[in-house]
Amino acid sequence: MPQIITRFPPSPTGYFHIGSARTALFNFLFTKKNGGKIFLRFEDTDRERSKKEYETDILDCLNWLGITFCNKEPVRQSERDKIYEKYLKKMIEEGNAYLSQETPKDEKQRSEVVRFKNPNKKVKFDDIIRGEIEFDTTELGDFVIAKSNHEPLYHLAVVIDDFEMGVTHVIRGEDGISNTPRQILLQETIGAPRPIYAHIPLILAPDRLKLSKRHGAVSLNEYKNQGYLPAAMINYLALLGWNPGTDQEIFNINELIDLFDLKRVQKSGAIFNIEKLDWINKEHIKRLSTIDLENNVESRISNFPHFAKATQGRQFPISKELLKKITPIIIDRINKWSDVDEMIKSGEIDWVFKEPGTPDDGAHLWTEYKKENLVWKKLENNSDKFKITQENLKEVLVHLEKISEDDFEENKIKEAIWSFAEEKGRGEVLWPMRYALSGLEKSPNPFVLAGVLGKKETIKRLKNAVELLN
C-alpha cells in the first residue's frame, strides 16, 4: 500500500472553530498511527472573506494543540492560480468544461464563468465510516467550477490540490458528503486517482442542533483563554464521535495515536458536553507536577487586578511556604485555570492574605464580617448565643496553644480540638472557628484553614473574634 497522505484544509474566513480542531485531530491521529504524512493547506479561494488574522488564529491554535504538519509553510490556494489555469485550459480544450456568459443574481453586468460539462451519471464511493454511498449527479447540472479561466472555485481547487499533493485519504465533516460527487467527477476528468473518504459526524449542541455561538464558546481560542490544557482538549475532542473500545477516558496524545481507528468513529452526531470537558481537564490538571501546579497558581494570584489594586500595583507577595499550602486547596476547587480568577473575584481565597474585618484600600475584602455570623445557626434564638460562642472559641484557643509551631498542621489541629467539638457540638465549636479564620460562610474546614495560616495568625484571628463577641 502506498504511503498514506492526508491534508487539513481550513478556510481562513473566521476564527478556528472547535469542529475544525476535531477534524484536524482525527486527520493527525490517523496519519501518525499509519506512519503517513499530513499537510496543512489554506483554502482561501474566497479572497474577500479570507483574512491574515484568521490564518494566524488557526496556526496559533494548531500549535497550542500540538498538531504538526510535514510542510513548514502552509500551502495557499491563492498562490496557485497558474497551476489551476493549466488544468482549466486543458478541460476547456478537451470539451469537459466551457465558458458561459452569465448575469449573477442582484447584478446587472454579465460576466464569464467556467462550467463543468456534467456526464450525468451515478457515482458510488465507499466511506470508511458510512459504507457505500451513491449519488445521481444529473441533478447537479453543469455546475460552475471557476469565475474565469484562472479563478477556480472550491471544488476544482480542492481536487487539483489533492491530486498534486498525492492525498490518499480525505477525512472531513459529514457536511462535506454532498461535495463528494462533484469532486469525483472532476477527479475522473483530470485523471486523478480517487482518495479514500471518511466523513466524521458533526459536533452538536445539547439540543442536538449544530454547535454555534448561541450555545456558548465555539472558537478554540476562547477555551485556550479560559485556561483549559491543550492535552485535555485533545483528549476530549478525540472522544467526540470516537471511542477506544474500552472504559478508559483519560489519554495522552501517544496513547490516542496508538489506539485510533477510523472504523470506531460513530455515524451519529457527537454531543458537546462542557461538564465532560471540565472533568477531563481537571483530571489532566491533577496529573501536572507539583511545581507546574504551584507556578500556575502563583501566576494567577500575583497578576490578578484585584490584588494589584490592594498592593498599589506591586506584585502581590506570596511566600513559597504559603504557596505550597494553598495550591492543593485551590486545585481541589477548580476545573480550569480561569476558575482561580473567579475564586479571587468572589473573595473565596481572601482569607489567605488578609485578616477578616481589615480594610484593603478599596478592594472588596471583608465587607460583611459581623459577630452575628460567628454564631452557629442552631444558637440563633438563644439569648446567650454570643457568650456560648465566645466561651467555645476561648476553649479552642487553649487547645491550640498546646500545639508547637512545628506541629501546627491540619491533622494535629483536628486531633487537638475534635474531642471538645464532639462534646459541645461540632457546629457550635467548628462553625465559629471557621468563620473567625476565613470571614466567609463557605470555605475549607477550620483545620485546613488553621494549617495554612499557621499558629501565630490562627491565634490572632481567633482572639480578635473573641473580642468581637464582647
C-alpha positions in Angstrom: 0.0 0.0 0.0 1.4 3.5 -0.9 2.3 5.8 1.9 -0.8 7.4 3.5 -1.0 11.2 2.8 -3.7 13.4 4.4 -4.4 17.1 4.5 -6.1 19.5 6.8 -7.5 22.4 4.7 -9.2 25.1 6.8 -10.6 28.3 5.2 -9.2 31.4 6.9 -12.6 33.1 6.9 -13.3 33.0 10.6 -11.7 32.1 13.9 -10.7 28.5 14.5 -13.9 26.5 15.3 -13.9 23.6 17.7 -15.3 21.4 15.0 -12.3 22.2 12.7 -10.0 21.4 15.6 -11.6 17.9 15.9 -11.2 17.4 12.1 -7.6 18.3 12.3 -7.1 16.0 15.2 -8.7 13.0 13.5 -6.5 13.5 10.5 -3.4 13.9 12.7 -4.2 10.7 14.7 -4.9 8.6 11.7 -1.9 9.8 9.8 0.5 9.3 12.7 -0.9 5.9 13.5 -0.2 4.7 10.0 3.2 6.4 9.6 2.0 8.8 6.9 2.4 12.5 6.1 -0.1 15.2 6.8 -0.1 18.6 5.1 -1.7 22.0 6.1 -3.4 23.9 3.3 -5.3 27.2 3.5 -8.3 27.1 1.1 -8.5 30.8 0.6 -10.2 31.0 -2.8 -12.8 33.3 -1.2 -10.5 36.3 -1.4 -12.9 38.8 0.1 -13.6 36.8 3.4 -10.1 35.3 3.8 -8.0 37.3 6.3 -4.5 37.1 7.7 -5.8 37.4 11.3 -7.8 34.2 10.8 -4.7 32.4 9.4 -2.8 33.5 12.4 -5.5 32.3 14.8 -5.6 28.9 13.1 -1.9 28.5 13.2 -1.7 29.5 16.9 -4.5 27.1 17.9 -2.9 24.2 16.0 0.4 24.9 17.6 -1.3 25.1 21.0 -2.8 21.7 20.5 0.5 20.2 19.3 -0.8 19.2 15.9 2.1 19.4 13.5 2.4 19.1 9.7 5.0 18.0 7.2 5.2 21.3 5.4 6.9 24.2 7.3 4.8 26.8 5.4 1.1 26.1 4.6 0.0 25.7 1.0 -2.2 28.6 0.0 -4.7 28.2 -2.9 -4.4 32.0 -3.5 -0.8 31.4 -4.6 -1.6 28.6 -7.1 -3.6 30.4 -9.8 -1.2 29.4 -12.6 -1.5 25.7 -11.7 -5.3 25.9 -11.8 -5.2 27.8 -15.0 -3.3 25.0 -16.7 -6.0 22.4 -15.7 -8.9 24.7 -16.7 -7.4 25.4 -20.1 -7.0 21.6 -20.7 -10.5 20.9 -19.6 -12.0 23.5 -21.9 -9.9 22.3 -24.8 -11.0 18.7 -24.3 -14.6 19.7 -24.1 -15.1 18.8 -20.4 -15.8 22.4 -19.4 -16.9 25.5 -21.2 -17.1 29.3 -20.9 -20.5 30.7 -20.1 -21.7 34.4 -20.2 -24.0 34.9 -17.2 -25.6 37.6 -15.1 -25.2 36.8 -11.4 -28.2 37.4 -9.1 -28.7 41.0 -8.0 -26.2 42.2 -10.6 -26.8 43.9 -14.0 -23.4 43.3 -15.7 -22.8 39.9 -17.4 -19.6 38.0 -16.5 -17.8 35.0 -17.8 -17.7 31.8 -15.7 -16.5 28.3 -16.4 -19.0 25.4 -16.1 -18.2 21.7 -15.9 -19.9 19.6 -18.6 -21.7 17.1 -16.4 -21.7 13.5 -17.8 -24.9 12.9 -15.8 -24.2 9.6 -14.3 -24.4 7.8 -11.0 -21.4 7.9 -8.7 -20.7 5.4 -6.0 -18.0 5.6 -3.4 -17.0 3.7 -0.2 -16.8 5.7 3.0 -14.8 4.2 5.8 -17.4 5.3 8.4 -20.6 5.2 6.4 -20.2 2.4 4.0 -21.3 2.6 0.3 -22.8 5.9 -0.8 -24.4 6.6 -4.2 -25.4 9.8 -5.9 -27.2 10.6 -9.2 -25.1 13.5 -10.5 -27.8 14.5 -13.0 -29.5 16.8 -10.5 -26.2 18.8 -10.2 -26.4 20.1 -13.7 -23.4 21.8 -15.3 -22.0 23.3 -12.2 -19.7 26.3 -12.1 -16.1 25.4 -11.4 -14.4 28.8 -11.9 -15.2 32.5 -12.0 -12.9 32.8 -15.0 -10.3 30.7 -16.7 -7.8 31.4 -13.9 -10.0 31.8 -10.8 -11.2 28.3 -9.7 -13.9 27.8 -7.1 -13.7 25.4 -4.2 -14.5 22.1 -5.8 -11.9 22.3 -8.6 -9.1 23.8 -6.5 -9.6 21.0 -3.9 -9.4 18.3 -6.5 -6.3 19.7 -8.2 -4.6 20.3 -4.9 -5.3 16.8 -3.6 -4.1 15.3 -6.8 -0.8 17.3 -6.9 -0.2 16.6 -3.2 -0.8 12.9 -3.6 -3.6 12.8 -1.0 -4.7 9.2 -0.3 -7.3 9.8 2.4 -9.9 12.7 2.8 -11.1 12.9 6.4 -13.7 15.7 6.9 -17.0 16.5 8.4 -20.2 14.9 7.2 -21.3 18.2 5.8 -18.7 17.5 3.0 -20.6 14.4 1.8 -22.7 16.4 -0.7 -19.4 17.8 -2.2 -18.0 14.4 -2.9 -19.9 13.5 -6.2 -18.8 16.8 -7.8 -15.3 16.2 -6.8 -15.3 12.6 -8.0 -16.5 13.8 -11.5 -13.7 16.3 -11.6 -11.1 13.7 -10.4 -12.1 11.4 -13.3 -11.9 14.3 -15.7 -8.3 15.4 -14.8 -7.1 11.8 -14.4 -6.7 11.9 -10.6 -7.0 8.7 -8.5 -9.9 8.7 -6.1 -8.9 9.1 -2.5 -10.4 7.1 0.3 -13.2 9.0 2.1 -14.1 9.2 5.8 -16.9 11.6 6.8 -17.0 12.2 10.5 -20.1 13.2 12.4 -20.8 16.8 13.2 -20.4 18.2 16.7 -23.9 19.0 18.1 -25.1 21.2 20.9 -27.0 19.5 23.8 -30.3 20.4 21.9 -28.9 18.3 19.0 -28.6 21.3 16.7 -25.3 22.2 15.0 -23.0 23.8 17.5 -23.0 27.6 17.1 -22.2 30.7 19.1 -25.6 30.8 20.7 -24.7 27.6 22.5 -21.6 29.2 24.0 -17.9 29.3 23.0 -17.2 27.7 19.7 -13.8 29.3 18.9 -10.9 27.2 20.2 -9.1 30.3 21.3 -11.9 31.0 23.8 -11.2 27.7 25.5 -7.5 28.4 25.5 -8.0 31.7 27.1 -10.2 30.1 29.8 -7.3 28.1 30.9 -8.1 24.6 29.5 -5.0 22.5 29.0 -4.1 21.5 25.4 -3.7 17.9 26.5 -7.2 17.9 27.9 -8.7 19.5 24.8 -7.0 16.9 22.6 -8.3 14.1 24.9 -11.9 15.5 24.9 -12.1 16.2 21.1 -10.8 12.6 20.4 -13.8 11.2 22.3 -16.3 13.3 20.4 -17.5 10.8 17.9 -14.9 8.1 18.5 -14.4 5.5 21.3 -11.4 3.3 22.1 -13.5 0.2 22.8 -12.5 0.3 26.4 -13.6 2.1 29.6 -10.5 4.3 29.6 -11.3 8.0 29.3 -8.1 9.9 30.1 -5.4 9.6 27.4 -2.2 11.4 26.4 -1.5 12.0 22.7 0.7 9.0 22.2 -2.0 6.7 23.6 -4.5 8.2 21.3 -2.3 7.7 18.3 -1.8 4.0 19.2 -5.5 3.3 19.7 -7.1 5.5 17.0 -9.1 3.7 14.3 -11.5 5.4 11.9 -13.7 2.3 11.9 -14.5 3.1 15.5 -15.9 6.6 14.6 -19.6 6.7 15.1 -22.1 7.8 12.4 -24.4 9.9 14.6 -23.7 13.4 15.7 -21.4 13.9 18.7 -22.9 15.9 21.6 -20.6 18.7 23.0 -20.8 18.5 26.8 -19.0 21.2 28.7 -19.3 19.3 32.0 -17.4 16.4 30.5 -14.7 18.7 29.1 -14.3 20.3 32.6 -14.0 16.8 34.2 -11.3 15.7 31.7 -9.5 19.0 32.1 -9.5 18.6 35.9 -8.1 15.1 35.6 -5.2 16.4 33.4 -4.6 19.3 35.9 -4.2 16.7 38.6 -1.6 14.9 36.6 0.7 18.0 36.4 3.8 18.1 38.6 3.7 20.0 41.9 6.0 22.7 40.5 3.7 23.3 37.5 0.6 23.5 39.8 2.3 25.9 42.1 3.6 28.1 39.3 0.2 28.3 37.7 -1.5 29.2 40.9 1.2 31.8 41.8 0.9 33.4 38.3 -2.9 33.7 38.6 -2.9 35.2 42.0 0.1 37.5 41.5 -1.2 39.0 38.3 -4.8 39.4 39.2 -6.0 43.1 39.1 -7.8 42.7 42.5 -4.5 42.1 44.3 -2.6 44.6 42.1 -5.1 47.2 43.4 -4.7 46.0 47.0 -0.9 46.4 46.8 -1.0 49.6 44.7 0.4 48.0 41.6 3.2 46.0 43.2 3.3 42.2 42.5 1.5 40.5 45.3 3.9 38.9 47.7 3.3 35.2 48.3 5.9 33.0 50.1 6.8 29.6 48.7 5.7 28.1 52.0 2.2 29.6 51.7 2.0 28.8 48.0 2.8 25.1 48.8 -0.1 25.1 51.4 -2.8 26.8 49.3 -2.2 25.1 46.0 -3.8 21.8 46.9 -6.8 23.7 48.3 -7.2 25.7 45.1 -6.6 22.7 42.8 -9.3 20.8 44.6 -11.9 23.5 43.7 -11.2 24.2 40.1 -11.8 22.6 36.7 -9.7 25.1 34.6 -7.2 27.9 35.4 -9.7 30.7 34.9 -11.6 29.3 37.9 -8.8 30.6 40.0 -9.7 34.1 38.7 -13.3 33.5 39.7 -12.2 32.4 43.2 -10.3 35.6 43.6 -13.1 37.8 42.2 -15.6 36.2 44.6 -13.3 36.7 47.6 -13.1 32.9 48.2 -9.4 33.0 48.9 -9.2 36.5 50.5 -8.7 34.8 53.9 -5.3 33.6 52.8 -3.9 37.1 52.6 -5.9 39.4 54.9 -7.4 39.0 58.3 -11.3 39.2 58.3 -12.6 42.7 59.1 -9.5 44.6 57.9 -9.8 47.3 55.2 -7.9 46.8 52.0 -7.5 50.1 50.2 -10.7 50.0 48.1 -10.7 46.2 47.3 -13.8 44.2 48.3 -12.4 42.2 51.3 -14.5 41.6 54.4 -17.5 43.9 53.9 -19.8 41.6 55.9 -17.6 40.4 58.8 -20.1 40.6 61.8 -20.2 38.9 65.2 -23.7 37.6 64.4 -22.1 35.5 61.7 -19.9 33.8 64.2 -22.9 32.2 65.9 -23.9 28.6 64.8 -27.4 28.7 63.3 -28.9 26.4 66.0 -28.0 29.0 68.6 -29.5 32.0 66.8 -32.6 32.2 69.2 -30.6 31.5 72.3 -30.2 34.7 74.5 -26.7 33.6 75.5 -25.6 32.9 71.9 -22.7 35.3 72.0 -21.4 34.2 75.4 -21.6 30.5 74.4 -19.8 31.1 71.1 -17.1 33.2 72.9 -16.5 30.5 75.6 -16.2 27.8 72.9 -13.6 29.9 71.0 -11.7 30.5 74.2 -11.5 26.8 74.8 -10.3 26.2 71.2 -7.5 28.7 71.9 -6.5 26.8 74.9 -6.2 23.6 72.9 -4.4 25.2 70.0 -1.8 26.9 72.3 -0.6 23.5 73.4 0.5 22.6 69.8 4.0 23.6 68.9 4.7 25.8 65.9 6.4 22.9 64.1 3.4 20.5 64.6 0.8 23.1 63.7 -0.7 21.3 60.7 -4.2 20.0 59.7 -4.2 16.6 61.3 -2.6 17.7 64.6 -5.1 20.6 64.9 -8.1 18.3 64.3 -6.7 15.8 66.8 -6.4 18.6 69.5 -9.9 20.0 69.0 -12.1 17.1 67.9 -13.0 15.7 71.3 -14.0 19.1 72.6 -16.1 19.7 69.4 -17.8 16.3 69.8 -18.6 17.2 73.5 -20.0 20.6 72.9 -21.5 20.0 69.4 -19.4 20.2 66.3 -21.4 23.1 64.8 -21.1 25.2 67.9 -17.4 24.8 68.0 -16.2 24.4 64.4 -18.5 27.0 62.8 -17.3 30.0 64.7 -13.7 28.8 64.4 -14.1 28.5 60.6 -15.8 31.9 60.3 -13.3 33.6 62.6 -10.4 32.3 60.4 -12.0 32.9 56.9 -14.6 35.6 57.3 -16.7 33.5 54.8 -19.8 31.4 55.0 -18.3 29.0 52.5 -14.7 28.0 53.0 -12.4 25.0 53.6 -12.9 23.3 57.0 -11.3 25.1 60.0 -8.4 22.5 60.3 -7.3 23.2 56.8 -7.6 27.0 57.3 -5.6 26.9 60.5 -2.9 24.7 58.9 -2.5 27.2 56.0 -2.5 30.3 58.2 0.0 28.9 60.8 -0.2 29.1 64.6 0.6 32.8 65.0 -2.0 34.0 62.5 -4.7 31.5 63.7 -4.3 32.5 67.3 -4.5 36.2 66.4 -7.7 35.8 64.3 -9.4 33.7 67.0 -8.6 36.2 69.7 -10.0 39.0 67.5 -13.2 37.1 67.1 -13.4 36.6 70.9 -13.0 40.4 71.3 -15.7 41.0 68.6 -18.1 38.8 70.6 -17.9 41.1 73.7 
